[in-house]
Structures are given as structure tokens and as C-alpha cells.
Amino acid sequence: MSISVADAHGDDGMQEKENDLTLQPDTAKAMAQQLIAATGVPDRTAELVASALVSADLQGKSSHGLLQLPVYLRRLKAGTIDPRGELETLQEGAAFAVCDAHCMLGHAAAPQAMALAIKKARLAGIAAVSVRRGTHFGVAGHYARQAAKDGLVGIAMANTRPMIAAPGGAEAIVGNNPLAIAIPTRSAPVVLDMAMSATSMGAIRMAAAAGAPIDPGLAVDDQGLPTTDAVAAISGMLAPAGGAKGFGLALVVDLLCGLLSGGAMGAEVASSYGPPDDPAECSWLFIAIDPSVFGDGSAITARAEAYVTAVERSSRVPGTGAAHVPGRRRQGARRQAQDQVPVSRLTITALKTLAAELGRSVPPAFADLD
């Protein structure tokens, strides 16, 4: 079947492109929610996870969007993600808590953990909540933003399976562990949201699915040699962002998440893409800081806004465009997406198979694709 950008929208809200299809957000969310709920996940949780996946796609973070849905469904079916798990507080004090997510859906557990950090920070000024036995929770910046929306500084981090070698090494030893920091201003918050690798494995998987090469310097093969072959990169390792500095950041995030939660770290963290019946636990850490305990809260956010404005208005090299403040470019990405959610052919095939196994349907246009 040929795919053309010029093809019109169908009744299901889908538009065909050369390498994938696009869904209207409501269609994508309904499909994801239906399939997640079919595995025994409560409707409210299924809606929360589906919304988070679609939001990631609309923000230009497709590596954390519907691409992940088949992985979640397989693990829910296998029981390595608990469809009805609940976040449990194991230990707590005025400004901290240690929690167990019991391998529930990360998108459902992480907001609860950050909410607990926010609640405690309101009383203590600053609070940290660590979580063991977590699963993939999507975009770390989402949880940092959660605190910023309440006027607090938010910090979120997690560890992943080892994908990065130590400098000069030929063995994956640390993950591309994400770190997000959100700072409230009078308008949109400043949100630094980064993994410690030069790119994400999700982005490389997307390139592999499209049969496209990756840029030099992003990954090495299983022998530790540089590669632009996405398939070779998947079986190899990611390059750290900024060389030894990126590796160092990845290491300390891993240590903070694993040590403070008593959960998995390093080689103890397995891949979500491994056999669905093999547990893939990870660890998280959430920190919330109330700026008002350090001075006049409104004055602090005003100073932050003034600084952001200065950055955005700073002098630029001709032809480079305006300066981007971390976190604000993603708002533009959502507008540029024109409310379309891309779905790769590989994901479509996987969802068709899983939908049949679960006795559910997928959007009608999927049926015509092999």
C-alpha cells in the first residue's frame, strides 16, 4: 500500500504519510486507553497513561509516546507490570519518604510520588521522595513541571538499564538516566529535561523502524566502535552527552535513585524491551523545593522571568533565530504538530497483534496495513 502526504483524513481521524500514519489526539487516546484497560488496568489509570503517551507525542517526544504502548501491553499481559498495583509508603518523615511502586504503571505511580514531595515541601520547605520497583514513567520533565505548576521547583530523575560505557570502555555500565529540573517563572517554567546519553534509545529505535541512519557520535556498536547504523546501535551502546561529563552525571543519578530508594541500580535494572515475563524494575527520585521559604516568592518568580526574557532577547549570530530557553521549545513543537499523533508502521503492526489477542479493535485504517 502506498502512503502519501497528500492523502486526506479518514473518518477515524487518521492521515497517512510516507513512513507512518497520524491519528487525531482523541482517536489515539481512545485507542490506547481501550487497549490498556483490556489488560485489567482500572479505567481511570488507563486514561491517565493514554493521555501521557499522547501528550509526549504532541510535545515532540515520540520516543516516549505511543511507541511505548506495545511494550506496556506485553508486560501487563505477562504480569511484570501490575495492572492494579498501588504506591506504598514504606518510610517517611517531615521532609522525605521512601516508596514502593510494586511494578505498577509508571505513569500512574510517578505523579503520586511527586505530589507527596510537593505536599511535604509545602510544610518543610524542601522534600525528597524516593521510589523503588518503578517501571518506565515516560517524560521526566512532566513530573518536574508538576511541581512548577504549583509554584515549586521540581526535580525528577530515574535510572535505566545500562546503555553507556565508562570513558574508554567497551561495556555498557550505566543507563542514560534522565534528569529534569523545572523552575517556575511568572509565565511558563524553565524546564531542563535531559537524558545523559547523546540521544535516547527510543529515538534510535524510531530510526531503526524507519530504516534510517543515525548521526555520527550518537552511539557505538557492540564492539564499542562508532556507528551510524541504528540496528547496530540498538545492540551496542549509546554515547554519553558531553563525554566524561555526561557519564559522570549518569552515574550520580543512578546512585541517588538506587541508593536512596533501596531499589535497583546499575546492572540490576533490566530492559523494558527484554522478554516481557522478565521483571524490569527501576528506581526514581523526586525533589520539591518551595522558593517562598528562601524569600519573597513573587519576587523570586519575577527575577526568574526577567532572566528568561534576557536570554530570549540576547544577541544572536545572524541566521540562527531566537534563543531557546529549556522547556519552552516543546510548547512550539506541540503547536507545529497541528494536533497530529504519528504512529510508525512497526508500532501499528504490534498494536494490531496485541489488540487481536486482547479482543479489542484498533482504528479502521490500521486494518489495511500489513
N, C-alpha and C positions, 0 to 999 in steps of 0.2 A: 504493500500500500504506500503510495507516495504521500509525502507530507509537505504542505505548502504554507508559508506565512500568510498567504492571501486567503486561505480557507476561512469561511465565516463561522460564527458561533453557532453551535448546535442548541437544541432545546435543553440540554443538560448543562449549559453554560461553559462548554469546553471549546477551545480554539486550538487548531492543530498548527504545529510549527515543524521546522525541518527535522529536528532531532528529538523533540518531545511534544507533549500536549500541554495545554494550560487549562486550568479549572477556575471558575469563579470561586472566590473565597468561601461563600456559603455552601457551595457544592462540595468543595474539598473538605470542609469541616464536617459536614453531614456524613460524608463517606467515611472519614477517619473515625468519627465518633461511633458510627454504627458497627464498624469492624472491631474497635476496641471493646465496646460493650458486649459484643458477641462472645468474648473470651471470659466473661464473668465479672468484668470491672463495673462498679456502680455507675449509673448514668451520669451523675454529677462529675465524677472523676474522669470518665471518658470524654465528657465535654471539655473539661479543663485541659486535658492532654491534647485533644484535637485542636483546640484554639491555639495552644502554644506552638504546635507544629506548623500550622498555617501562618501564624504571626512571624515565625522565623523565616519562612519562605518569602513573605511580603517585605521583610526587612533586608532581603538580600542575603540571608544566612541559610541558603538552601541545604547546606551540609548538615544542618540541624532541623530541617523541616520534614516533609513527607518522605524523604529518603530514608528516615529512621523508622517509619511506621512498620515495614515488614519485619525489622529486627525486633521491635517491641512485641508484635503479634506472635512471632515464633517463640519468644521467651515466655510470653503469657501462656501460650498453649503448653509449653514444656514445664511450666511451673517454676522457672528460675526468676521470673518476676511474679510476685504475689499480687493477684488481681484485687484482693481485699485487705492488703497489709495496711497497718496504721503506724504512724510515727510514735515512738515511745521515748519518753524522757527517762533516762537511766539515773542521772545525777544532775543536780542543779544548785546554784547559789544565786545571790542577788544579781550578779553580772555574768553568769555563764550557765551553760547547760551542755550535757553530753547526751546525744540521742541515738536511737537505733531505728533505721528506716525499714528494717525487716524485708529488704529487697522489694519494696513496693515501687510503683511507678515514680521515677524521679521528679517528673513534672508536678506530681501531687504532694510529695514529701517536702521538696525544697522550699516552696512558698511558706509552708508551716514553720519550717526551721528559721527562715528569715523573719517571719512575723514574731516568733518568740524572741529573737535577738532584738528586734525593734521595741517590743514591749519592755524588755529588761533595760534597754538603753534609755528609755524614757524615764526610768526610775534611777538608774545608776550612772547615766551619762555615757557609758560605753558598755557593750556586752558582746560576748562571743558564744556561738553555738556550734559545736562540732557534731558530725553525724557519721556513724559507721553503717556498714551494709546498705549503702545507697546504690542506685542504678543511674544510668545516663539521665541527666536532668536538662539537657538541651543547652540553651544560650545562657552562660553565666551572667552576662550583663542584665538579663531580665530580673534577677534577684537583687543585684546591686541597685537597679532602678527602683525596685520595690521599696527600698529604704529611702531613696532620694525623693520619691513621690510623697513620703511622709515628712520631708524636710530633714532627713538624717543622711549622713554619709553612709554608704553601703559598700561592703566588701564581700565578695563571694569567690570561692576557689574550690577546685576539685582535683582529684588525681585520676589518671587514666592508665591503661596498660602501658608498659614500656614501649616506646617508639623512637627514642632518641638515644644515640650513643654518647658517652663522655667524649670530650675533645680528644681526637686521635684514636678513638675506639672503633671497633667493628662489631659491637654487640649492643642491642637496644637495652638500655639500663634504666631510663626514666621516661615518664609519659610526657605528652605535650600539654601538660596540666594547665587548664585555663585559670586566669585571674581577672576579675572585673572589679573596678572601683568607680563608684558613682558619687559625684559631689553636687549637691543642689545649688542652683542659682535662682535668680528671680524669674527666669524663663525655663528653658529646657536644661536638664542637668548635664554636666560634663561626665561622660561615661567612657572610661578606658576598659576595653573588653578584648583580651588577647589570650591566645594560647602561646606556649613557649617554643613552638616549632615555627619554621618559616612559612608553613601553611598547615592546614588541617588534613588528617587522613580522610575525612569526609569529602573535602574538596578534591583530593586525589581520586577517590572512588568515583566521584562525579565525572572526572576527566576520563577515567578508565571506561565508564559506562558509555561515554560519548565517543570513545575511540580516539581521544585527543591526547597530544603530548603535554607534559607539564614544563614549566620554565626551568632553566638551569638553576642549581643552587637550592632547590626545594627539598630534594630527597636523594638518598643513595640506595643502591640495590643490596641484596642480602650478603654481598661481599664487602660492603662499605664503600663501594665506588660510586661516584656521581652518576645520575641517570636522569633522562627526560622521559623515560617510558613509565607511564602511570601504573601499568600492571606490575612492572619490576619494582616500582616504589612501594606498592602495597605489600609485597613480600619482603621488602627491605626495611629502611628506616627513614624517618623524617630528619631533616637538618634543623638544628636549633636556630631560632631567630637571634641574630647578633652573636653567633658563635658561642664562645665560652660564657658570655653573659646570659644568653638565653638558657643554656644548660644549667647554670647556677640558679636561676630563678625557678626552673622546672624542679630542681632538686629540693629547694626550700619549701615550695608549695606542697610537694609530695610529703615531706617530713611534717609540715604543720598539719595537713589534713589527716595523715595516718596516725601520727603520734598523739595528737590531742583528742582524737575520737576513739583510739584503741582499735581502729579498723585497718583495712588492707592498705598496703603501700608497696611501691616497687614492683617486684615480680609477683607479689600476692594479688595484684589487680589483673584480672583476665580480660580478654577482649569480648565486647558485646557481639562481635561478628563471629566468634567461635561457635562450637556446637551449642545449640540452644539449650540442651539439658545440662551444660556445664555452667555453674554459677559465675557471674561476672560482677562481683561486688567492687565498689569504690568508696572513697571517703570524701567528705565535704567539710568546709569551714565557712561560717557566715559571721561577719562582724558588723555591728551598727554603732554609729557614733552620733550623739546629739550635739550639734555645733553650739546650741544655746548655753551649754554648761561652760563653754570657753569664752563667752562674751555675749554681746547683743546679737541674737540670731538673725534678725533682719539686716543688721549692718554687715554681718558675715556673708549672707547671700548676695547683698548688694555689691560687696567687694569682688565676689566671685564673678558676678555678671559683668562688672567693669573690666575685669581681667580678660574674660572671654571676648568681650567686644574689642578690646585692644588687639587680641590675637587675630580676630576675623578681619580687622581693618589694617593689619600690619602690611608693610610694603612687600610687594611680590615681584619675582622675576617675570618679565613680560612673557605672556602666553601660558602661565601656569595656573591662572584662575585664583579664586579666593582661597584663603587658608581654611582648612577644615579643623574644627575642634572635635576631639574624640566623642563619638556618640551622636553627633548631630548630622553627620553624613548619612546615617542609616535612615533618618526620617526622610531624606531626599530619595533614598533607594526605594522606600515604600511608595512614594508618590510616582516614581518612574516605573514601578511595577504595574501601574494602571490597574491595580486590583486583580492581577492575574497570578495564579499559583502554578509554577511549572512542575510537571511530573515526567520523569525520564521513562523511556521505554522499558528499561530494566526494572524500575520500580513498578510500572504498570503490570508487567508480567508476573512479578512476585505477588502483587496485590490480588490479581485475578485468581491465582492459585490458592492463596490463603482465603479469599472470600468464598471460593467453592468449598474448601474444607470446613469453613465456619457456617456454611449455609446462608450466606449473605450475598448481596449484589454489589456491583461497582457501577460507576457511571456508564450509561449505554454505549458511549463512543469507545470504551475500553474493549468491548466485545469484538470489534472489527480488527483489533491489533493482535498480532502473533507475538 
